[in-house]
């Protein structure tokens, strides 16, 4: 079943994303900038999705888990790692890359190129990914730190593949990695290509033979098989071998049985009908329909911490990227400009000290401080900034700018920027919010109305 929600209705975004969670993609809804605050504009996953599993159509976020091919491209572009690729995992892909290094070159091949070449590829010569968009900067930086001299991302004929968006992401990642590695003096070459390196071909196979095989294979449009279709096929095959009914066939029978209550059309989770159809299963738990089956999701999983902020999480990919850069030594450039480096600047003339930027920052790159002497404000750590722009989007006074050019010393030096703020002045007379504002004054402005 296709789920449609208003892209601004963050209450339902997290629930809808649970449909995508599975063996190929793990969903950490509490990290999603859009789930944390509906005013955040980030929908990078929808722009990058190669299969139509996640799409933005006329202001609605459309999720169709049955279309997911497990390519991991959405996880590559997600700044907060709310989507985590498991097919393969980051650790598995790095291990496969290092195992396949030949003459200093690591080759990562997409599944369609592997299918096109078949046994013309030498065994173990390539690491495998569903789509070229699976490769991310932390992997490339780790390969450089391990002494790899060339990383080749081997794509099929992307103009003949339904997952063609993956090429755009692969090229974006390659360019970002070149900028970062160049700033740290690394000379590792990064190439995204559909030309097969001769070093990965089996003995006796020439580049011309490989090229002809690719031309023949991509003479027709190609597409990766949806993950759940592959899982269903495998279960049915196993059941046929064992002679026992499969869970898939049993589920299908139940769905088609007389009196079954599964909806037969697209459902909008933000519609009154969906609200009325919700079945409460316990505190904070709800059932929603997806692909003919009920599923249980947490309706409220974000708990405010003692300082009034939502939980923070620095993505593992971020830490691995910075660790790899540190392993390369001192930076050769004074600054860097790329999609993964940003820094927050707060305009004190516009800021009203609400500190909502710290409340919703996913990584804790912006954190509150409350000193014993009564000083309040926020501290900003550029090394933890993943450039999701949540702070910029939630600031009601447009007091925040995320700058794109960042000194390299800010990324590895542990530098923090301290912004001391003045508690907001509040009127305690002729004010319909007198009680609330009295609390604001008492608690240095950290009381918010819902």
N, C-alpha and C positions, 0 to 999 in steps of 0.2 A: 504494500500500500504506500502511496505517495503522501507525505505529510507536508502541509503548507502552513506557514505561520507568518504573521506580520514581522518583518525584520526588526522592528523597534520593540516588539513585545518580548523583552528579555526573560520574563518569567517562564516563557515556553521554549526559548531557544535551547536551554540546557536539557530540558526533557526530550526535545526532538533529536538532539545530537546523540542521545543514548541509543537511538536506533542504529547508528553507524558502528557502535562499539562491538567488537568481535575479535576473531583471531588475527585479523590483518591490521586493524586500527583500534587502538585503545583510546577512549575518550576520558579526559580529566576535566569535567565540566567546571570545577571550581577555579580552574586556571584561565578559562575563556574570558577575555576582556569584555565581550558582548554580554555574557551571562552576568558578569559582575556589575555592569552598569549599562543600561539600554542606550545611553547617549554616546557610547563609544562607537565609532564608525567602522571598525575593523570587520571585514568579511572577506579576508584574503583567501580563506579556504574555498569559498564559493567561486572566486575568480580563477583559482588554480585547478579546481577539480577537473579531472580528465574524462570522467565517465558520465556526468550528469547526476551523480549521487547527491552532490551538494550544489545548489544553484540559486541565484537570485533572479527572480522573474517578476517584473512589475511591482517591486517593493516587497515581495514575499520571498522568504527563505524556503526553498523547496528541498526536502530531503527524501530520497528514495534509496533506502539501504540496499535494495535488491540490485541496484546498478553498480555498487561499489566493486572495483576490480582489485582493491588492495594495493594500489600503486604507491601510496604514501606521499604523493605530491602535496596533498593538503597539509600533512605534517611538516613538510619541508618549509612551507611558507608561514606556518603558524608561529607568530613571534613568541608566544608564551608556552609552547609545547602542550597546549590543551589537547591536541591530537598527536598521538605517538604511533609511529610506524612499527609494526611487528613482523613484517613480511618481506625481508627479514628485519630483525631488530638492528639498531645501530651497532651494537657490539658484534653481532654475527656478520654484518656487512663489512666492518673493518677487518675482522679476522679473515674473511674470504678474500678481501683485497690484498692483504699482506701475504696470504698463501699463494696468490696468483702472480705476484711480482716476478717479472722476467726482464733481465737486463735493465733494472731500475724503473720499469714501467708497470703500472697497475692499470688494468682494463676492467671497467664495469660495463657489462652489456645488458641491454634491455631484453625482455623476454621475447619480443617479436624478432629481434635480430638473431637471438639464439635459435629460434624456431626456423628462421630462414636458412641459417648455415648448417644446422644439424650436426652431423659427425664431421663436418669440415672444420669445426673448431677443435683444437687440441684439448684433451681432457684436463680440467683444472687450470686452464689458461686465463679464464675470466671469472670475475665475481659476477653474480647475477642479481638483477633487480627487475621488478615487473616493468618499470618505466624509468627513463633517464631522470625524470623529475624527482626520483627517490633520493638522489645524491644531495647531501647538504654540505655546508661550509665546514662544519666541525670534522666531518670525515676527511675532506681534502686537506685541512690543516693538520690533522693527525698523520696522514700519509706523508706530508712534507716533513713533519717532525721525526718520522721514522726513516728519513733519508731517501724516500722515493723521489726520483728525478722527473717523472712524467706521469700524469694521471689522465687517462683517456676514457671519456664517457661515450660508449658506442651505442648510437641510436639506430633504429631501423629507418625506413623511409617515412618520416613522420607525416608527410603530406598524404600518405596512403594509410594512415593509422588513426583510429578513432581517438586514441590517447595523444593526439598531436599537441595539446596544450602542455604536455610534459616537457617538450623541447624548449619552450619559452622559460619555464622554471629552471631547467638544466643550464641554459645559457645565462640566466640571471645569477644563479649560484656560482657558476664558473667565473663570471666577471667579479662578483663580490670577493670570492676567494683569491683571485689574482690581485685585487687591490690590497686585501689584508696581508697576504703573504709577501707581496712586494714591499709593503710598509715595514715588514720585519726582515727584509733582505733575502727572502727565499727565492731561489731561481727555479723552483719546480714549475714545469710546463703543464698547463691544464687545457685539454682539448675536448670539445664536444663535436662529434663527427659521425657520419654514416659510412666512412671509409674504413674497412677492416684492417687493422695493423697485421702485417705479415707474421709477426711474432706469436700471434695467438692461433694461427691456422695449423691444422694437422699436417703431418709430413706429406709432401707431394701435392698439396693444394696450393695453387697460385692465387694471387690477388685477383686475376682475371676470372678464374673459376668462381671465387667467392662473390665477386661483383655480379656475375651472371646468375648465380643462385639467388641473390637478393632481388635482382630484377624480376626473376620468375615468380618469386614468393610474393612480392609486393605488386604484382600485376593486378591484383584485386585488393579491395579495401580490407584492412585487417583490424581486429579489435581484440583486446584482452577479455578473457571470460570472467564474468562477475564471480566474486569469491563464493557467494552463497550458492550459486548454481553449481560451481565445482564441488563444494562440500556436499550438496544434495546428490550429485551424480555419484560421488564416492560412496555415500551411505547406501544408495540404491544398489550399487555394484556389490558392496559387501553383503547386503541383505540377500541378493540373488545367489551369491556363492554359498551363504549359510542356510538358505531356505527359510529364513525367518523374516517377518514383516519389519520394515525399517521405520524409524521414528518419523522420517520424512513422509512416508506413505500414510502412516497412522495420523499424523497431523493434518495431511491433506484430506483424509477421509472425514476427520472431525470437522474441518472447516466447511466441507461440502455437505455435511449431514443435514437432514431436515431439521429446521428449528435453530440452526447455528446462527449466532448473533453477530458474526463478523461483518463489518461494513463492506459494501461492494464498490464504493467510490472513494475518491480522495477525501481526506478529512483534514480540516483546519483546526489545529490545536488551540488557536485563539478564538474560535467561534463559540457562540453560546451553546450550540449543540454539543461541542466537545466538553465544555464545562459541565453541562447537565449529565453527560454520559460518564464522567469520572466516577470511579468507585474507590472510596477510601478504604485502604487495606490496613491502616494503622497510622500512628502519628507521623505526619510528614510524608506518607507514601501514597502514590496514586497508580492506577492502571491506565495505560493508553493503548490504543490499537496500533499495530504495525504488522504489515504483511499477513493479516488474518489471524495474528496471535496477540494475546494480551501480554504486556510486559510491565514490570514494576519499576518505577523510577522514584528517586527521592525528590519530592516537590520543593523542599527547602534544605539544601545541603551546605550553605555558606553561613558559617557562624562568625559573628563579630568578635574580635579579640579584645583583650582588656583595654587596649589603647584606643578602641573605637574604630580600628581598621579591619578590613577583610584579610584573611590569611594570605601570606606571601609565599612565593615559591620561585627560586632561581632555577631555570631549566637546566637539566643535566647537559644538554647540548651546549649551552652557553658556557658552562664551566669547562667542558672538554675543549671548546674552541680557545678559551683564554689560556688553558693549560698548555695546549699545543703551541700557541704563539709564544708563551713564556719559554718553552723548551727550545725555541729557535734563537733565543738570545735577546739582546737589546734591539729595539726598533731602529730601523735605518731612516725612517721618515718622522717628521715632527708631528704630523697629523694624518688623519685618514677620513675618507668620506665614502660611506657605503650603507647598505640597507640594515646592517646589524649594529651600527655605531651611532649613538645619539646622546645628547645631553640636554638637560632641562634648564631653561633660564626663566626666572620669575620676575615679572615687572612689579616692583613694590608699590608703584603709584596706582596700580589697578587691583592688586591683591587685597582681599578683605579678611584674610587670616582664617578662612573656614577650614583649610587643610583637607579638603575633599580629595585633592590630588594624592595625598598619602593614604587616604581611606581606601581608594580604589586601585592604587598601583599594584599590578599583579606580582611583581618581583621584589618589592621592597626597595627599589631604587630610590624611591622617595619615602622617607620615614618621619614620623613625628618625633619631636623632642619637647620635654617639659622639664626645665631645670628647677633646682631647689630654690633659686633666687627669683622665680616667677617668670623667667624668660620662656617663651614658647616659639615654635617655628617648625621647620622641616629641614632635614638633611638629605642631600641628593648624592648618590654614588653612581657616576656615569658607567662604571664597569658593569653594573647590574641592569642598565637600561637596555631593553630589547626593542625599543622604538615602536611600541604598540600604539603610542600616542593617546593612551587612556587619559592621562593627566590633562593633556591639551583639550581633549574632547569634553571632559566633565567640568572644566573650569568655566563657571558662569560669567566671569568678568573678562575672559580672554586675556588673562594675566600670564599665561604660560606659553612659551615657545620651545619647541624641540628643535635644536640646531643639528644640522647634518654633518658638519665638519668638526671632528673631535680630536684633540691632542692625543697622541698614542700613549703618553704617560698616564692619562686618565683611565685607560682601559686596564692597565696592569699594576698601576701604582697604589691602588687602594685609596685614591684621593676622594674626599667628600667635600661638598659645598654646603655651607650652612646659611640658611635664610631665617633670620630672626624676625618674628612678626609681632604686630601689635594686636592684642585682643580687640575684637569688634566692639565699637560703642553701640549700645542699644538704648532705645527710648523706653522708659518704664512707666510713662503716663500716656493716656490717650492712645493706647496700643492694644489692638485685639489679641496680640500674642504676648501680653505682659508676663504671664507666668513662665512661658517658654524662654523669653528673653532674659528674665531674671536668672533662670538656670544657666543660660549662656554666659552671663556676666560672672556668675559664681564659678563656673567650670571652664573659664578661659575660652569660651566660644565653641566648645566641642559637644554641643547638643544639637541634634538635627531633627527636624519635623518630618514625619512620613505622611 
